[in-house]
Amino acid sequence: MVQNEKSLCRQFAKILGGQHGFAGGKCVATISRNLIRATILSKRFMVTSSFSFESLNIKNGKALCLGRIALLQKEVEPFISSIREQGIKVSSIHNEWLFEIPRLIYVNIESVERPLAFARKVKKASDSSK
């Protein structure tokens, strides 16, 4: 990672309201949803979402931008509507656990664009779903 990418990663995570880091050569921003008091099999479970970018094209500033967001059922439709209106693809919608309370739905998204533009779109969609 070059210094510019590290700075870009910090900005990316800041827009999303998360912590930045690097894994496997890509920038990853992790967001904790501490207000959701989730449990699995009656044990506390930390609800997190993660967003990343990789394969940054230095010439045009675009990268592969990916996301996995954990949502409450009531947040799914507003989030998906907003994210699609902004040109980001929804690649999957699923639950991961059988015995979690409340029910969590995970939405995976993908786009090739400038990472900070992607982060702003995700933030807008996330804010509109709550």
C-alpha positions as CSV (number, residue, x, y, z in Angstrom):
1,M,0.0,0.0,0.0
2,V,1.4,3.4,-0.9
3,Q,0.9,6.4,1.4
4,N,-1.8,7.8,-0.9
5,E,-3.8,4.6,-0.6
6,K,-3.4,4.6,3.2
7,S,-4.7,8.2,3.3
8,L,-7.6,7.3,1.0
9,C,-8.4,4.3,3.2
10,R,-8.6,6.5,6.3
11,Q,-10.9,8.9,4.5
12,F,-13.1,6.0,3.2
13,A,-13.5,4.6,6.8
14,K,-14.2,8.1,8.2
15,I,-17.0,8.8,5.8
16,L,-18.6,5.4,6.7
17,G,-18.1,6.0,10.4
18,G,-15.9,2.9,10.8
19,Q,-12.4,1.7,11.6
20,H,-9.9,1.4,8.8
21,G,-7.4,-1.4,8.2
22,F,-5.8,-3.5,5.5
23,A,-6.3,-7.1,4.7
24,G,-4.8,-9.0,1.8
25,G,-3.8,-5.7,0.0
26,K,-7.2,-4.1,0.3
27,C,-8.6,-1.3,2.4
28,V,-11.3,-2.5,4.7
29,A,-13.6,-0.3,6.9
30,T,-15.5,-2.1,9.7
31,I,-18.6,-0.5,11.3
32,S,-20.0,-1.8,14.6
33,R,-23.7,-1.5,15.1
34,N,-23.5,-1.3,18.9
35,L,-27.1,-0.1,19.2
36,I,-28.4,-3.5,18.0
37,R,-28.4,-5.7,21.1
38,A,-28.2,-9.0,19.2
39,T,-27.9,-12.5,20.6
40,I,-27.2,-15.9,19.1
41,L,-28.3,-18.9,21.2
42,S,-28.9,-16.3,24.1
43,K,-25.3,-15.0,23.9
44,R,-24.3,-11.5,23.0
45,F,-23.3,-11.1,19.4
46,M,-21.4,-8.0,18.0
47,V,-23.1,-6.9,14.8
48,T,-20.7,-5.5,12.2
49,S,-20.7,-4.4,8.6
50,S,-17.6,-4.2,6.4
51,F,-16.8,-2.2,3.2
52,S,-13.7,-2.4,1.1
53,F,-11.9,-1.3,-2.0
54,E,-9.1,-2.9,-4.0
55,S,-7.5,-2.9,-7.4
56,L,-7.3,0.9,-7.4
57,N,-6.6,2.3,-10.9
58,I,-4.2,5.2,-10.4
59,K,-5.2,6.8,-13.7
60,N,-8.9,7.2,-13.2
61,G,-9.1,6.7,-9.4
62,K,-11.7,3.9,-9.7
63,A,-11.5,0.6,-7.7
64,L,-13.6,-2.4,-7.0
65,C,-15.8,-1.4,-4.1
66,L,-17.5,-4.1,-2.1
67,G,-19.8,-4.1,1.0
68,R,-21.5,-6.4,3.4
69,I,-24.0,-4.6,5.6
70,A,-26.0,-6.1,8.5
71,L,-29.5,-4.7,8.7
72,L,-32.6,-5.2,10.7
73,Q,-35.5,-6.5,8.6
74,K,-37.3,-3.2,8.6
75,E,-34.1,-1.5,7.2
76,V,-33.6,-3.7,4.2
77,E,-36.1,-2.2,1.7
78,P,-35.1,1.4,2.3
79,F,-31.4,0.6,2.1
80,I,-31.8,-1.5,-1.1
81,S,-33.9,1.2,-2.8
82,S,-31.5,3.9,-2.0
83,I,-28.4,2.0,-2.9
84,R,-29.9,0.9,-6.3
85,E,-31.0,4.5,-7.1
86,Q,-27.4,5.5,-6.7
87,G,-26.1,2.9,-9.2
88,I,-24.7,0.3,-6.9
89,K,-25.5,-3.3,-7.5
90,V,-27.0,-5.5,-4.9
91,S,-25.3,-8.9,-5.3
92,S,-27.0,-10.9,-2.5
93,I,-29.5,-10.6,0.3
94,H,-29.5,-13.3,3.0
95,N,-29.5,-14.2,6.7
96,E,-26.5,-15.9,8.2
97,W,-27.7,-17.2,11.5
98,L,-30.6,-19.4,12.6
99,F,-31.1,-18.4,16.2
100,E,-30.3,-14.7,16.3
101,I,-32.5,-12.1,17.9
102,P,-33.4,-9.8,16.4
103,R,-33.4,-11.2,12.9
104,L,-30.5,-9.8,10.9
105,I,-30.3,-9.6,7.1
106,Y,-27.0,-9.2,5.3
107,V,-26.9,-7.3,2.0
108,N,-23.8,-7.5,-0.2
109,I,-23.2,-4.7,-2.7
110,E,-20.6,-4.0,-5.4
111,S,-19.5,-1.3,-7.7
112,V,-16.5,0.0,-9.7
113,E,-16.0,3.6,-8.9
114,R,-14.0,6.1,-6.9
115,P,-13.9,4.7,-3.3
116,L,-14.9,8.0,-1.6
117,A,-17.9,8.3,-3.9
118,F,-18.9,4.8,-3.0
119,A,-18.5,5.5,0.7
120,R,-20.7,8.6,0.5
121,K,-23.4,6.6,-1.4
122,V,-23.3,3.8,1.2
123,K,-23.5,6.4,4.0
124,K,-26.5,8.1,2.4
125,A,-28.3,4.7,1.9
126,S,-27.5,3.6,5.4
127,D,-28.7,6.8,7.0
128,S,-32.0,6.7,5.0
129,S,-32.7,3.1,6.2
130,K,-32.7,3.8,9.9
